[in-house]
């Protein structure tokens, strides 16, 4: 009888310890998850502006806003991501261009596009965002009427931010364009001029 109580006591301790470890891992995952992904992604960024410009121009042509340049890029197999950012005050208002192998610009794929928009919005460049959809904006890009999702929320530093996310047909397939910036730095005229310049 005494042995049985000891065994049950040990089992309770083991289960309690296991549950405690699981809760700790879950909390750490929530707190460190975004930073871990950013660190992982940061290892693969190529910080050569010339290479970034070449990769971007393979997807679309555009006019760079004054004070901006292609700052870094990432390529994995057929996937490319390019960041166009301010030379001074980076990450205040920037553009991310990436290609998509699936034909998601077709209207019949809108539901799929909306379902993965959360993932696109979460980590842009090397920053983490917590945003939600608050509206929609229409723009003409490369002769196409493009519906841009307007999202607002906070970045990893709890600054109020805005994002525009849209998908359109580029030179070699679909292109995902994400505009991200703090509300303080948001320049509507600059963003609209850049979108209008895409060809």
C-alpha positions as CSV (number, residue, x, y, z in Angstrom):
1,X,0.0,0.0,0.0
2,X,2.9,2.4,0.9
3,X,4.7,1.5,-2.3
4,X,1.6,2.3,-4.3
5,X,1.3,5.7,-2.7
6,X,5.0,6.4,-3.4
7,X,4.5,5.4,-7.1
8,X,1.4,7.6,-7.4
9,X,3.3,10.5,-5.8
10,X,6.3,10.1,-8.2
11,X,3.9,9.9,-11.1
12,X,2.1,13.1,-10.0
13,X,5.5,14.8,-9.7
14,X,6.6,13.7,-13.2
15,X,3.3,14.8,-14.7
16,X,3.4,18.1,-12.9
17,X,7.0,18.7,-14.1
18,X,6.2,17.7,-17.6
19,X,3.2,20.0,-17.7
20,X,5.3,22.8,-16.2
21,X,8.0,22.3,-18.9
22,X,5.3,22.3,-21.7
23,X,3.8,25.6,-20.4
24,X,7.3,27.2,-20.1
25,X,8.1,26.1,-23.7
26,X,4.8,27.5,-24.9
27,X,5.4,30.9,-23.2
28,X,9.0,31.0,-24.6
29,X,7.7,30.1,-28.0
30,X,5.2,33.0,-27.9
31,X,7.8,35.4,-26.6
32,X,10.8,34.3,-28.6
33,X,9.1,32.9,-31.7
34,X,9.1,36.1,-33.8
35,X,12.7,36.9,-32.8
36,X,13.9,33.3,-33.6
37,X,12.3,33.6,-37.1
38,X,13.9,37.0,-37.7
39,X,17.3,35.7,-36.6
40,X,16.9,32.7,-38.9
41,X,15.8,34.9,-41.8
42,X,18.6,37.5,-41.1
43,X,21.2,34.8,-41.7
44,X,20.1,34.4,-45.3
45,X,19.7,38.1,-46.3
46,X,22.2,39.2,-48.9
47,X,23.1,42.8,-48.3
48,X,24.5,43.6,-51.8
49,X,22.3,46.4,-53.2
50,X,23.4,45.6,-56.8
51,X,22.3,42.0,-56.5
52,X,19.1,43.1,-54.8
53,X,18.3,45.5,-57.7
54,X,18.9,42.7,-60.2
55,X,16.6,40.3,-58.4
56,X,13.9,43.0,-58.1
57,X,14.2,44.0,-61.8
58,X,13.7,40.4,-62.8
59,X,10.3,40.6,-61.2
60,X,9.1,44.1,-62.1
61,X,10.4,47.5,-63.3
62,X,9.7,50.6,-61.3
63,X,11.1,54.1,-60.4
64,X,12.8,54.3,-57.0
65,X,11.4,56.9,-54.7
66,X,13.9,59.6,-53.8
67,X,16.2,58.5,-51.0
68,X,15.4,54.8,-51.5
69,X,17.4,51.9,-52.8
70,X,17.3,48.1,-53.0
71,X,19.0,47.3,-49.7
72,X,18.9,43.5,-49.4
73,X,17.5,40.3,-50.9
74,X,16.9,36.7,-50.2
75,X,16.7,33.9,-52.7
76,X,15.9,30.2,-52.2
77,X,15.4,28.1,-55.3
78,X,12.9,30.0,-57.4
79,X,11.7,32.3,-54.6
80,X,13.0,35.8,-54.3
81,X,12.4,38.6,-51.7
82,X,13.7,42.1,-52.2
83,X,13.6,45.0,-49.7
84,X,13.5,48.6,-51.0
85,X,14.2,50.9,-48.1
86,X,15.2,54.4,-47.2
87,X,19.0,54.8,-47.2
88,X,18.6,57.0,-44.1
89,X,16.0,55.9,-41.4
90,X,15.6,52.3,-42.6
91,X,12.5,50.3,-41.7
92,X,10.4,53.4,-41.1
93,X,8.6,53.0,-44.5
94,X,9.7,50.3,-46.9
95,X,8.6,48.0,-49.6
96,X,9.0,44.2,-49.8
97,X,8.7,42.5,-53.2
98,X,8.5,38.8,-53.5
99,X,7.5,36.4,-56.3
100,X,4.9,33.7,-55.9
101,X,5.0,30.4,-57.9
102,X,1.3,29.8,-57.5
103,X,-1.1,31.8,-59.7
104,X,-2.8,33.7,-56.8
105,X,-3.6,36.8,-58.7
106,X,-6.6,35.0,-60.3
107,X,-9.9,36.1,-58.8
108,X,-10.8,32.4,-58.0
109,X,-7.8,32.2,-55.7
110,X,-8.9,35.2,-53.6
111,X,-9.9,33.0,-50.6
112,X,-6.5,31.3,-50.6
113,X,-4.8,34.7,-50.8
114,X,-6.8,36.1,-47.9
115,X,-6.0,33.0,-45.8
116,X,-2.2,33.5,-46.1
117,X,-2.2,37.2,-45.9
118,X,-1.8,37.0,-42.1
119,X,1.5,35.1,-42.7
120,X,2.7,37.7,-45.2
121,X,1.9,40.6,-42.8
122,X,3.5,39.0,-39.7
123,X,7.1,39.2,-40.7
124,X,8.2,41.8,-43.3
125,X,11.8,42.5,-44.0
126,X,13.4,41.6,-40.7
127,X,10.6,43.1,-38.5
128,X,7.7,41.5,-36.7
129,X,4.2,43.0,-37.0
130,X,0.9,42.4,-35.3
131,X,-1.7,43.9,-37.7
132,X,-5.3,43.3,-38.7
133,X,-7.2,44.1,-41.9
134,X,-9.0,47.5,-41.6
135,X,-10.0,48.2,-45.2
136,X,-9.1,48.0,-48.9
137,X,-7.5,50.3,-51.4
138,X,-7.5,49.9,-55.2
139,X,-4.5,50.8,-57.4
140,X,-3.6,50.3,-61.1
141,X,-0.3,48.3,-61.2
142,X,1.1,47.2,-64.6
143,X,-2.3,47.9,-66.2
144,X,-4.1,45.7,-63.7
145,X,-6.7,46.8,-61.1
146,X,-5.2,45.5,-57.9
147,X,-7.0,45.3,-54.6
148,X,-4.6,46.2,-51.8
149,X,-5.4,45.0,-48.3
150,X,-5.0,47.8,-45.7
151,X,-3.8,46.6,-42.3
152,X,-3.0,48.5,-39.1
153,X,-1.6,47.5,-35.8
154,X,1.8,47.6,-34.1
155,X,5.3,46.6,-34.9
156,X,7.7,44.7,-32.5
157,X,8.5,48.1,-30.8
158,X,4.8,48.7,-30.1
159,X,4.8,51.6,-32.6
160,X,1.5,52.2,-34.6
161,X,2.0,50.9,-38.1
162,X,0.2,50.5,-41.5
163,X,0.6,47.9,-44.2
164,X,-0.7,47.6,-47.7
165,X,-0.5,44.2,-49.3
166,X,-1.4,43.3,-52.9
167,X,-0.8,40.6,-55.5
168,X,-0.4,41.2,-59.2
169,X,1.1,39.6,-62.3
170,X,4.8,40.5,-62.8
171,X,7.3,39.6,-65.4
172,X,7.8,36.0,-64.3
173,X,4.6,35.2,-62.5
174,X,2.7,36.7,-59.6
175,X,4.3,39.3,-57.3
176,X,3.4,40.0,-53.7
177,X,4.0,43.6,-52.8
178,X,4.0,44.6,-49.1
179,X,4.3,48.3,-48.0
180,X,5.0,48.6,-44.3
181,X,5.7,51.7,-42.2
182,X,5.0,53.5,-39.0
183,X,2.0,55.8,-39.1
184,X,4.3,58.7,-38.3
185,X,6.5,58.0,-41.3
186,X,3.7,57.0,-43.7
187,X,3.8,59.0,-46.9
188,X,0.7,58.4,-48.9
189,X,1.9,60.4,-52.0
190,X,5.2,58.5,-52.1
191,X,3.6,55.1,-51.8
192,X,1.0,55.9,-54.5
193,X,3.7,57.3,-56.8
194,X,5.8,54.1,-56.4
195,X,2.8,51.9,-57.1
196,X,2.0,53.9,-60.2
197,X,5.6,53.6,-61.5
198,X,5.5,49.8,-61.4
199,X,5.6,48.4,-65.0
